[in-house]
Amino acid sequence: MENESYKPTSVGNWLITLILISIPLVNIIVCLYWAFSSSTPISKANFSKAALIWFAIIVLFYMVAGLALIDQY
């Protein structure tokens, strides 16, 4: 019997994934669920972990840029 977490993710499933990732606030909730759920396929879990890392990098960048702008005034 084939392990469900190693099954390939279909194109339709990836399209739904990308649509959900593009919705603000929903993207973080969905990524957290997919990244740490044991029932999520490994490819989608890794994608979600990478997306969460990018979200964190972007938030840190905006915080640093915002502090730099505030410090100018």
Backbone hydrogen bonds, N-H to C=O, Kabsch-Sander energy under -0.5 kcal/mol:
donor,donor_aa,acceptor,acceptor_aa,energy
6,Y,3,N,-1.2
7,K,4,E,-1.1
14,W,10,S,-2.0
15,L,11,V,-2.3
16,I,12,G,-2.1
17,T,13,N,-2.2
18,L,14,W,-2.6
19,I,15,L,-2.0
20,L,16,I,-2.5
21,I,17,T,-2.2
22,S,18,L,-1.1
23,I,20,L,-1.0
26,V,24,P,-1.9
27,N,23,I,-2.2
29,I,25,L,-1.6
30,V,26,V,-2.9
31,C,27,N,-2.4
32,L,28,I,-2.4
33,Y,29,I,-2.1
34,W,30,V,-3.0
35,A,31,C,-2.7
36,F,32,L,-1.5
37,S,33,Y,-1.0
40,T,37,S,-0.7
42,I,5,S,-2.4
45,A,41,P,-2.4
46,N,42,I,-2.6
47,F,43,S,-2.0
48,S,44,K,-2.4
49,K,45,A,-2.2
50,A,46,N,-2.3
51,A,47,F,-2.4
52,L,48,S,-2.3
53,I,49,K,-1.9
54,W,50,A,-2.2
55,F,51,A,-2.5
56,A,52,L,-2.2
57,I,53,I,-2.3
58,I,54,W,-2.6
59,V,55,F,-2.5
60,L,56,A,-2.5
61,F,57,I,-2.4
62,Y,58,I,-2.4
63,M,59,V,-2.1
64,V,60,L,-2.5
65,A,61,F,-2.7
66,G,62,Y,-2.5
67,L,63,M,-2.3
68,A,64,V,-2.1
69,L,65,A,-2.2
70,I,66,G,-2.4
71,D,67,L,-2.2
72,Q,68,A,-0.9
73,Y,69,L,-0.6
73,Y,70,I,-0.9
